[in-house]
């Protein structure tokens, strides 16, 4: 097991990159601590798999270093890094039994037969594969094959880390939750460094203690699921995390205060002053739909709106409305009163986030 450090790491598939747009991975510094359960989350094309392949040794970075503990491993092949990797699609030997598939990595490193039997039995028990150990892999379902593929990554107890590249893509949706919980149990049981790549925020939140959110080749925020939800460090995190995502409004300075569209905003002095101090023209305010207050009567610092649509999702409702010419959404519990057409909305100060040049700015009191 190892601590994995990315030092001034960057990668371009272009032989002569001329700018940031030519880099799949923009320069970054990052540390994955030994024994941690991490998720690498982001949309397709943001650089997740590229970064994972650099860590595993399948790809050599254009710039910077990958360190396992204090050892630079840039020039080491994957087998020399002692990494286990589980891919999007199952990697199994169809002509072998489940037992032989699980035993294969151990036999490759000369593990004694008694130790192999013990370890295979342990991993098979964790993944509910015990009843399938004598079955040929070609006779398994897709999700059973993927569990075997995961088991091949888990069976060795001397690996530096286990890397998962969207491993539940081929799994039946009803089984995904169960397997996510299994992976969490495995991590807690074996204390192995695990990095899990996914574009699904639910998968990331279920599995990981900390999540690295990637956007355009950068890790724009690294934190707990709660931190990503309550204090998104980048507008993309606000948009990508949550269902629905964060409401964002572009704002501009005026002589009297702050305006969005044609609406003059009532803001606390600290927030208003922070906006006026900025020299940027790219200024946004963001608030989660969960924290938007929808009122039937006008109140302090409230704004009149027209309700466009209401989605009843059982335990809560999504209220869509137009504010200052922009589409907004609020998430209301089933016990909250629901205005019919005309309503008033309020944006509580505690939940308003200020973004300058897309990154969150801490506002003092």
KEDRENLUM-581409 format. One record per residue (C-alpha): residue in one letter; y, z, x. Coordinates in nm, 2 decimals, padded with zeros to 4 digits. Each point is the difference from the previous one (the first is absolute). Layout:
N
<node code="A" py="Y" pz="Z" px="X"/>
...
This chain:
365
<node code="X" py="00.00" pz="00.00" px="00.00"/>
<node code="X" py="00.35" pz="-00.08" px="00.13"/>
<node code="X" py="00.37" pz="00.00" px="-00.07"/>
<node code="X" py="00.12" pz="-00.35" px="-00.03"/>
<node code="X" py="00.35" pz="-00.08" px="00.12"/>
<node code="X" py="00.19" pz="-00.33" px="-00.04"/>
<node code="X" py="00.27" pz="-00.02" px="00.27"/>
<node code="X" py="00.27" pz="-00.27" px="-00.03"/>
<node code="X" py="-00.26" pz="-00.21" px="-00.18"/>
<node code="X" py="00.08" pz="-00.35" px="-00.13"/>
<node code="X" py="-00.20" pz="-00.31" px="-00.07"/>
<node code="X" py="00.09" pz="-00.37" px="-00.07"/>
<node code="X" py="-00.25" pz="-00.28" px="-00.06"/>
<node code="X" py="00.27" pz="-00.24" px="00.14"/>
<node code="X" py="-00.02" pz="-00.08" px="00.37"/>
<node code="X" py="00.38" pz="00.00" px="00.02"/>
<node code="X" py="00.15" pz="00.24" px="-00.26"/>
<node code="X" py="00.37" pz="-00.03" px="-00.03"/>
<node code="X" py="00.08" pz="00.27" px="-00.25"/>
<node code="X" py="-00.13" pz="00.28" px="-00.22"/>
<node code="X" py="-00.11" pz="-00.25" px="-00.26"/>
<node code="X" py="-00.26" pz="-00.13" px="00.25"/>
<node code="X" py="-00.17" pz="00.34" px="00.03"/>
<node code="X" py="-00.29" pz="00.10" px="-00.22"/>
<node code="X" py="00.04" pz="00.35" px="00.14"/>
<node code="X" py="00.36" pz="00.11" px="00.10"/>
<node code="X" py="00.04" pz="00.25" px="00.27"/>
<node code="X" py="-00.12" pz="00.34" px="-00.10"/>
<node code="X" py="-00.09" pz="00.34" px="00.13"/>
<node code="X" py="-00.27" pz="00.18" px="-00.20"/>
<node code="X" py="-00.26" pz="00.28" px="00.04"/>
<node code="X" py="-00.32" pz="00.05" px="-00.19"/>
<node code="X" py="-00.11" pz="00.36" px="00.08"/>
<node code="X" py="-00.36" pz="00.09" px="00.07"/>
<node code="X" py="-00.19" pz="00.09" px="-00.31"/>
<node code="X" py="00.26" pz="-00.13" px="-00.25"/>
<node code="X" py="-00.07" pz="-00.21" px="-00.31"/>
<node code="X" py="00.26" pz="-00.27" px="-00.01"/>
<node code="X" py="00.07" pz="-00.30" px="-00.23"/>
<node code="X" py="00.18" pz="-00.32" px="00.11"/>
<node code="X" py="00.16" pz="-00.12" px="-00.32"/>
<node code="X" py="00.19" pz="-00.32" px="-00.08"/>
<node code="X" py="-00.01" pz="-00.34" px="-00.17"/>
<node code="X" py="-00.19" pz="-00.30" px="00.13"/>
<node code="X" py="00.15" pz="-00.15" px="00.31"/>
<node code="X" py="00.19" pz="00.31" px="00.11"/>
<node code="X" py="-00.21" pz="00.04" px="00.32"/>
<node code="X" py="-00.25" pz="00.27" px="-00.10"/>
<node code="X" py="-00.32" pz="-00.19" px="00.11"/>
<node code="X" py="00.18" pz="-00.13" px="00.32"/>
<node code="X" py="00.08" pz="00.36" px="00.10"/>
<node code="X" py="-00.35" pz="00.12" px="-00.08"/>
<node code="X" py="-00.15" pz="-00.28" px="00.21"/>
<node code="X" py="00.23" pz="00.09" px="00.29"/>
<node code="X" py="-00.12" pz="00.37" px="-00.02"/>
<node code="X" py="-00.37" pz="-00.11" px="-00.01"/>
<node code="X" py="00.04" pz="-00.25" px="00.29"/>
<node code="X" py="-00.07" pz="-00.32" px="-00.20"/>
<node code="X" py="00.35" pz="-00.10" px="00.08"/>
<node code="X" py="00.21" pz="00.05" px="00.32"/>
<node code="X" py="00.37" pz="00.09" px="-00.08"/>
<node code="X" py="00.28" pz="-00.22" px="00.14"/>
<node code="X" py="00.20" pz="00.30" px="00.11"/>
<node code="X" py="-00.05" pz="00.38" px="00.04"/>
<node code="X" py="-00.30" pz="00.22" px="00.04"/>
<node code="X" py="-00.28" pz="00.16" px="-00.21"/>
<node code="X" py="-00.11" pz="00.33" px="00.14"/>
<node code="X" py="-00.31" pz="00.21" px="-00.10"/>
<node code="X" py="00.10" pz="00.35" px="00.10"/>
<node code="X" py="00.18" pz="-00.08" px="00.33"/>
<node code="X" py="-00.20" pz="-00.31" px="00.09"/>
<node code="X" py="00.14" pz="-00.35" px="-00.03"/>
<node code="X" py="-00.26" pz="-00.21" px="-00.18"/>
<node code="X" py="00.18" pz="-00.34" px="-00.03"/>
<node code="X" py="-00.26" pz="-00.18" px="00.23"/>
<node code="X" py="-00.30" pz="00.17" px="-00.15"/>
<node code="X" py="-00.24" pz="-00.19" px="-00.22"/>
<node code="X" py="-00.08" pz="00.16" px="-00.35"/>
<node code="X" py="-00.34" pz="00.13" px="00.12"/>
<node code="X" py="00.17" pz="00.18" px="00.29"/>
<node code="X" py="00.25" pz="00.17" px="-00.23"/>
<node code="X" py="-00.28" pz="00.17" px="-00.19"/>
<node code="X" py="00.15" pz="-00.10" px="-00.33"/>
<node code="X" py="-00.18" pz="-00.04" px="-00.33"/>
<node code="X" py="00.15" pz="-00.26" px="-00.24"/>
<node code="X" py="-00.09" pz="-00.06" px="-00.36"/>
<node code="X" py="00.12" pz="-00.34" px="-00.13"/>
<node code="X" py="00.10" pz="-00.13" px="-00.34"/>
<node code="X" py="-00.34" pz="-00.16" px="-00.06"/>
<node code="X" py="-00.33" pz="00.17" px="00.09"/>
<node code="X" py="-00.14" pz="-00.05" px="00.35"/>
<node code="X" py="-00.38" pz="00.07" px="-00.03"/>
<node code="X" py="-00.32" pz="-00.15" px="00.13"/>
<node code="X" py="-00.17" pz="-00.14" px="-00.32"/>
<node code="X" py="-00.34" pz="-00.01" px="00.16"/>
<node code="X" py="00.00" pz="00.37" px="00.10"/>
<node code="X" py="-00.05" pz="00.30" px="-00.22"/>
<node code="X" py="00.28" pz="00.23" px="-00.09"/>
<node code="X" py="-00.14" pz="00.25" px="00.25"/>
<node code="X" py="-00.01" pz="-00.25" px="00.28"/>
<node code="X" py="00.35" pz="-00.11" px="-00.07"/>
<node code="X" py="00.13" pz="00.35" px="00.02"/>
<node code="X" py="-00.21" pz="00.07" px="00.31"/>
<node code="X" py="00.11" pz="-00.31" px="00.19"/>
<node code="X" py="00.32" pz="00.13" px="00.15"/>
<node code="X" py="-00.18" pz="00.31" px="00.12"/>
<node code="X" py="-00.29" pz="-00.20" px="00.15"/>
<node code="X" py="00.25" pz="-00.21" px="00.19"/>
<node code="X" py="00.13" pz="00.30" px="00.19"/>
<node code="X" py="-00.35" pz="00.14" px="00.07"/>
<node code="X" py="00.01" pz="00.29" px="-00.24"/>
<node code="X" py="-00.33" pz="00.19" px="-00.02"/>
<node code="X" py="-00.22" pz="-00.08" px="-00.30"/>
<node code="X" py="00.02" pz="00.36" px="-00.14"/>
<node code="X" py="00.38" pz="-00.01" px="00.01"/>
<node code="X" py="00.00" pz="-00.34" px="-00.17"/>
<node code="X" py="-00.21" pz="00.13" px="-00.29"/>
<node code="X" py="00.22" pz="00.30" px="-00.04"/>
<node code="X" py="00.32" pz="-00.19" px="00.01"/>
<node code="X" py="-00.11" pz="-00.28" px="-00.23"/>
<node code="X" py="-00.13" pz="00.25" px="-00.25"/>
<node code="X" py="00.34" pz="00.19" px="00.01"/>
<node code="X" py="00.21" pz="-00.32" px="-00.05"/>
<node code="X" py="-00.24" pz="-00.14" px="-00.27"/>
<node code="X" py="00.03" pz="00.33" px="-00.19"/>
<node code="X" py="00.38" pz="-00.01" px="00.01"/>
<node code="X" py="00.01" pz="-00.36" px="-00.12"/>
<node code="X" py="-00.28" pz="00.03" px="-00.26"/>
<node code="X" py="-00.22" pz="-00.24" px="00.19"/>
<node code="X" py="-00.30" pz="00.22" px="00.05"/>
<node code="X" py="-00.20" pz="-00.17" px="-00.28"/>
<node code="X" py="00.07" pz="-00.34" px="00.15"/>
<node code="X" py="-00.09" pz="00.06" px="00.37"/>
<node code="X" py="-00.33" pz="-00.20" px="-00.02"/>
<node code="X" py="00.16" pz="-00.29" px="-00.19"/>
<node code="X" py="00.10" pz="-00.33" px="00.18"/>
<node code="X" py="00.37" pz="-00.04" px="00.01"/>
<node code="X" py="-00.02" pz="-00.35" px="-00.16"/>
<node code="X" py="-00.12" pz="00.17" px="-00.32"/>
<node code="X" py="00.31" pz="00.22" px="-00.04"/>
<node code="X" py="00.30" pz="-00.05" px="-00.22"/>
<node code="X" py="00.34" pz="-00.07" px="00.15"/>
<node code="X" py="00.12" pz="00.36" px="-00.03"/>
<node code="X" py="-00.33" pz="00.13" px="00.15"/>
<node code="X" py="00.04" pz="-00.23" px="00.29"/>
<node code="X" py="00.35" pz="00.12" px="00.06"/>
<node code="X" py="-00.12" pz="00.36" px="00.00"/>
<node code="X" py="-00.26" pz="-00.10" px="00.27"/>
<node code="X" py="00.28" pz="-00.17" px="00.19"/>
<node code="X" py="00.21" pz="00.33" px="-00.02"/>
<node code="X" py="-00.31" pz="00.19" px="00.10"/>
<node code="X" py="-00.04" pz="-00.21" px="00.32"/>
<node code="X" py="00.36" pz="00.11" px="00.09"/>
<node code="X" py="-00.06" pz="00.36" px="-00.08"/>
<node code="X" py="-00.34" pz="00.05" px="00.16"/>
<node code="X" py="00.12" pz="00.05" px="00.36"/>
<node code="X" py="00.16" pz="00.34" px="00.05"/>
<node code="X" py="00.16" pz="-00.10" px="00.34"/>
<node code="X" py="00.24" pz="-00.28" px="-00.12"/>
<node code="X" py="00.37" pz="00.03" px="00.08"/>
<node code="X" py="00.10" pz="-00.11" px="-00.35"/>
<node code="X" py="-00.12" pz="-00.18" px="-00.31"/>
<node code="X" py="00.22" pz="-00.29" px="-00.13"/>
<node code="X" py="-00.04" pz="-00.12" px="-00.36"/>
<node code="X" py="00.15" pz="-00.34" px="-00.08"/>
<node code="X" py="00.02" pz="-00.01" px="-00.38"/>
<node code="X" py="-00.36" pz="00.11" px="-00.04"/>
<node code="X" py="-00.01" pz="00.03" px="-00.37"/>
<node code="X" py="00.11" pz="-00.36" px="-00.09"/>
<node code="X" py="-00.36" pz="-00.11" px="-00.11"/>
<node code="X" py="-00.08" pz="00.33" px="-00.17"/>
<node code="X" py="-00.02" pz="00.02" px="-00.38"/>
<node code="X" py="00.32" pz="00.17" px="-00.13"/>
<node code="X" py="-00.20" pz="00.28" px="-00.17"/>
<node code="X" py="-00.15" pz="00.10" px="00.34"/>
<node code="X" py="00.32" pz="-00.02" px="00.21"/>
<node code="X" py="00.12" pz="00.35" px="-00.10"/>
<node code="X" py="-00.34" pz="00.15" px="00.09"/>
<node code="X" py="-00.01" pz="-00.17" px="00.34"/>
<node code="X" py="00.36" pz="00.10" px="00.08"/>
<node code="X" py="-00.10" pz="00.36" px="-00.07"/>
<node code="X" py="-00.31" pz="-00.05" px="00.22"/>
<node code="X" py="00.21" pz="-00.11" px="00.29"/>
<node code="X" py="00.22" pz="00.30" px="-00.04"/>
<node code="X" py="-00.30" pz="00.23" px="00.00"/>
<node code="X" py="-00.14" pz="-00.18" px="00.31"/>
<node code="X" py="00.33" pz="00.05" px="00.18"/>
<node code="X" py="00.01" pz="00.37" px="-00.09"/>
<node code="X" py="-00.36" pz="00.04" px="00.11"/>
<node code="X" py="00.00" pz="-00.19" px="00.33"/>
<node code="X" py="00.37" pz="00.04" px="00.11"/>
<node code="X" py="00.02" pz="-00.36" px="00.13"/>
<node code="X" py="00.33" pz="-00.18" px="00.04"/>
<node code="X" py="00.01" pz="-00.26" px="-00.28"/>
<node code="X" py="00.25" pz="-00.28" px="-00.07"/>
<node code="X" py="-00.04" pz="-00.17" px="-00.34"/>
<node code="X" py="00.18" pz="-00.33" px="-00.06"/>
<node code="X" py="00.08" pz="-00.09" px="-00.36"/>
<node code="X" py="00.26" pz="-00.16" px="-00.23"/>
<node code="X" py="-00.09" pz="00.25" px="-00.28"/>
<node code="X" py="00.22" pz="00.31" px="-00.01"/>
<node code="X" py="-00.26" pz="00.19" px="-00.21"/>
<node code="X" py="-00.27" pz="-00.06" px="00.27"/>
<node code="X" py="00.25" pz="00.11" px="00.27"/>
<node code="X" py="00.10" pz="00.32" px="-00.19"/>
<node code="X" py="-00.36" pz="00.09" px="-00.09"/>
<node code="X" py="-00.13" pz="-00.04" px="00.36"/>
<node code="X" py="00.28" pz="00.09" px="00.24"/>
<node code="X" py="00.19" pz="00.31" px="00.10"/>
<node code="X" py="00.28" pz="-00.22" px="00.14"/>
<node code="X" py="00.09" pz="-00.36" px="-00.09"/>
<node code="X" py="00.17" pz="-00.26" px="00.22"/>
<node code="X" py="00.18" pz="-00.25" px="-00.22"/>
<node code="X" py="00.04" pz="-00.34" px="00.17"/>
<node code="X" py="00.26" pz="-00.26" px="-00.09"/>
<node code="X" py="00.07" pz="-00.32" px="00.19"/>
<node code="X" py="-00.19" pz="00.12" px="00.31"/>
<node code="X" py="00.16" pz="00.34" px="00.01"/>
<node code="X" py="-00.11" pz="00.35" px="-00.10"/>
<node code="X" py="00.30" pz="00.08" px="-00.22"/>
<node code="X" py="-00.13" pz="00.35" px="-00.09"/>
<node code="X" py="-00.27" pz="00.24" px="00.11"/>
<node code="X" py="-00.06" pz="00.30" px="-00.22"/>
<node code="X" py="-00.20" pz="00.17" px="-00.27"/>
<node code="X" py="-00.05" pz="-00.16" px="-00.34"/>
<node code="X" py="00.25" pz="00.25" px="-00.14"/>
<node code="X" py="00.27" pz="-00.08" px="00.26"/>
<node code="X" py="-00.05" pz="-00.38" px="-00.07"/>
<node code="X" py="00.06" pz="00.07" px="-00.37"/>
<node code="X" py="00.28" pz="00.25" px="00.01"/>
<node code="X" py="00.20" pz="-00.12" px="00.30"/>
<node code="X" py="-00.08" pz="-00.37" px="00.08"/>
<node code="X" py="00.15" pz="-00.08" px="00.34"/>
<node code="X" py="00.04" pz="-00.37" px="-00.08"/>
<node code="X" py="00.08" pz="-00.19" px="-00.31"/>
<node code="X" py="-00.34" pz="-00.18" px="00.03"/>
<node code="X" py="-00.18" pz="00.33" px="-00.01"/>
<node code="X" py="00.19" pz="00.09" px="-00.31"/>
<node code="X" py="-00.09" pz="-00.33" px="-00.16"/>
<node code="X" py="-00.37" pz="-00.01" px="00.12"/>
<node code="X" py="-00.10" pz="00.37" px="-00.06"/>
<node code="X" py="-00.01" pz="00.12" px="-00.36"/>
<node code="X" py="-00.08" pz="-00.16" px="-00.34"/>
<node code="X" py="00.25" pz="-00.13" px="-00.08"/>
<node code="X" py="00.19" pz="-00.01" px="00.33"/>
<node code="X" py="00.35" pz="00.14" px="00.07"/>
<node code="X" py="00.31" pz="-00.12" px="-00.18"/>
<node code="X" py="00.25" pz="-00.14" px="00.25"/>
<node code="X" py="00.36" pz="-00.08" px="-00.06"/>
<node code="X" py="00.24" pz="-00.17" px="00.24"/>
<node code="X" py="00.33" pz="00.19" px="00.02"/>
<node code="X" py="00.35" pz="-00.08" px="00.14"/>
<node code="X" py="00.29" pz="00.22" px="00.10"/>
<node code="X" py="00.31" pz="-00.01" px="-00.21"/>
<node code="X" py="00.34" pz="00.18" px="00.04"/>
<node code="X" py="-00.10" pz="00.24" px="-00.27"/>
<node code="X" py="-00.36" pz="00.06" px="00.09"/>
<node code="X" py="-00.33" pz="-00.20" px="-00.02"/>
<node code="X" py="-00.10" pz="-00.29" px="-00.23"/>
<node code="X" py="-00.32" pz="-00.18" px="-00.08"/>
<node code="X" py="00.06" pz="-00.33" px="-00.19"/>
<node code="X" py="00.28" pz="00.08" px="-00.24"/>
<node code="X" py="-00.09" pz="00.37" px="-00.04"/>
<node code="X" py="00.19" pz="00.27" px="00.19"/>
<node code="X" py="-00.24" pz="00.27" px="00.10"/>
<node code="X" py="00.05" pz="00.37" px="-00.02"/>
<node code="X" py="-00.14" pz="00.13" px="00.33"/>
<node code="X" py="00.01" pz="00.34" px="00.18"/>
<node code="X" py="00.27" pz="00.01" px="00.27"/>
<node code="X" py="-00.25" pz="00.01" px="00.29"/>
<node code="X" py="-00.17" pz="-00.31" px="-00.11"/>
<node code="X" py="00.32" pz="-00.18" px="-00.08"/>
<node code="X" py="00.15" pz="00.09" px="00.34"/>
<node code="X" py="-00.32" pz="-00.12" px="00.18"/>
<node code="X" py="00.04" pz="-00.34" px="-00.17"/>
<node code="X" py="00.37" pz="-00.02" px="00.09"/>
<node code="X" py="-00.07" pz="00.09" px="00.37"/>
<node code="X" py="-00.25" pz="-00.29" px="00.04"/>
<node code="X" py="00.12" pz="-00.33" px="00.14"/>
<node code="X" py="-00.30" pz="-00.19" px="-00.15"/>
<node code="X" py="00.02" pz="-00.21" px="-00.31"/>
<node code="X" py="-00.38" pz="00.04" px="-00.05"/>
<node code="X" py="00.01" pz="00.33" px="-00.19"/>
<node code="X" py="-00.24" pz="00.10" px="-00.28"/>
<node code="X" py="-00.08" pz="00.30" px="-00.21"/>
<node code="X" py="-00.36" pz="00.06" px="-00.11"/>
<node code="X" py="-00.16" pz="00.23" px="-00.25"/>
<node code="X" py="-00.36" pz="00.02" px="-00.12"/>
<node code="X" py="-00.07" pz="-00.08" px="-00.37"/>
<node code="X" py="-00.16" pz="00.35" px="-00.03"/>
<node code="X" py="00.34" pz="00.16" px="00.07"/>
<node code="X" py="00.22" pz="-00.21" px="-00.22"/>
<node code="X" py="00.12" pz="00.20" px="-00.30"/>
<node code="X" py="00.01" pz="-00.19" px="-00.34"/>
<node code="X" py="00.22" pz="00.17" px="-00.26"/>
<node code="X" py="00.06" pz="-00.06" px="-00.36"/>
<node code="X" py="00.36" pz="00.13" px="00.02"/>
<node code="X" py="00.27" pz="-00.04" px="00.27"/>
<node code="X" py="00.02" pz="00.27" px="00.26"/>
<node code="X" py="00.17" pz="00.08" px="00.33"/>
<node code="X" py="-00.03" pz="-00.29" px="00.26"/>
<node code="X" py="-00.20" pz="-00.21" px="-00.25"/>
<node code="X" py="00.02" pz="-00.37" px="-00.07"/>
<node code="X" py="-00.06" pz="-00.20" px="-00.32"/>
<node code="X" py="-00.29" pz="-00.25" px="00.01"/>
<node code="X" py="-00.20" pz="-00.23" px="-00.23"/>
<node code="X" py="-00.37" pz="00.06" px="-00.01"/>
<node code="X" py="-00.18" pz="-00.34" px="00.06"/>
<node code="X" py="-00.37" pz="00.11" px="-00.02"/>
<node code="X" py="-00.23" pz="00.29" px="-00.02"/>
<node code="X" py="-00.36" pz="00.01" px="00.13"/>
<node code="X" py="-00.21" pz="00.27" px="-00.14"/>
<node code="X" py="-00.27" pz="00.09" px="00.26"/>
<node code="X" py="-00.15" pz="00.30" px="-00.17"/>
<node code="X" py="00.11" pz="00.30" px="00.20"/>
<node code="X" py="00.34" pz="-00.16" px="00.08"/>
<node code="X" py="00.23" pz="-00.28" px="-00.09"/>
<node code="X" py="00.19" pz="-00.25" px="00.21"/>
<node code="X" py="00.35" pz="-00.07" px="-00.14"/>
<node code="X" py="00.17" pz="-00.31" px="00.12"/>
<node code="X" py="00.37" pz="-00.04" px="-00.03"/>
<node code="X" py="00.29" pz="-00.19" px="00.15"/>
<node code="X" py="00.25" pz="00.19" px="00.21"/>
<node code="X" py="00.31" pz="-00.17" px="00.15"/>
<node code="X" py="-00.17" pz="-00.33" px="-00.05"/>
<node code="X" py="-00.32" pz="00.11" px="00.19"/>
<node code="X" py="-00.35" pz="00.07" px="-00.14"/>
<node code="X" py="-00.08" pz="00.37" px="00.02"/>
<node code="X" py="-00.30" pz="00.21" px="-00.11"/>
<node code="X" py="-00.06" pz="00.36" px="-00.09"/>
<node code="X" py="-00.33" pz="00.18" px="-00.04"/>
<node code="X" py="-00.01" pz="00.25" px="-00.28"/>
<node code="X" py="-00.27" pz="00.25" px="-00.10"/>
<node code="X" py="-00.15" pz="-00.04" px="-00.34"/>
<node code="X" py="00.18" pz="00.31" px="-00.12"/>
<node code="X" py="00.34" pz="-00.13" px="00.09"/>
<node code="X" py="00.23" pz="-00.13" px="-00.29"/>
<node code="X" py="00.03" pz="-00.38" px="00.01"/>
<node code="X" py="00.32" pz="-00.17" px="-00.10"/>
<node code="X" py="-00.04" pz="-00.31" px="-00.22"/>
<node code="X" py="00.26" pz="-00.25" px="00.13"/>
<node code="X" py="00.31" pz="00.17" px="00.14"/>
<node code="X" py="-00.04" pz="00.27" px="00.26"/>
<node code="X" py="00.17" pz="00.17" px="00.29"/>
<node code="X" py="-00.14" pz="00.05" px="00.34"/>
<node code="X" py="00.07" pz="00.25" px="00.28"/>
<node code="X" py="-00.10" pz="-00.01" px="00.37"/>
<node code="X" py="-00.04" pz="00.35" px="00.12"/>
<node code="X" py="00.17" pz="00.06" px="00.34"/>
<node code="X" py="-00.31" pz="00.17" px="00.15"/>
<node code="X" py="-00.20" pz="-00.32" px="-00.04"/>
<node code="X" py="00.25" pz="-00.26" px="00.10"/>
<node code="X" py="-00.07" pz="-00.17" px="00.34"/>
<node code="X" py="00.26" pz="-00.18" px="00.21"/>
<node code="X" py="-00.11" pz="-00.31" px="00.20"/>
<node code="X" py="00.22" pz="-00.17" px="00.25"/>
<node code="X" py="-00.14" pz="-00.32" px="00.15"/>
<node code="X" py="-00.32" pz="00.08" px="-00.19"/>
<node code="X" py="-00.07" pz="00.33" px="00.17"/>
<node code="X" py="00.05" pz="00.34" px="-00.16"/>
<node code="X" py="00.29" pz="00.21" px="00.11"/>
<node code="X" py="00.00" pz="00.38" px="-00.03"/>
<node code="X" py="00.30" pz="00.12" px="-00.18"/>
<node code="X" py="00.14" pz="00.34" px="00.08"/>
<node code="X" py="00.13" pz="00.24" px="-00.26"/>
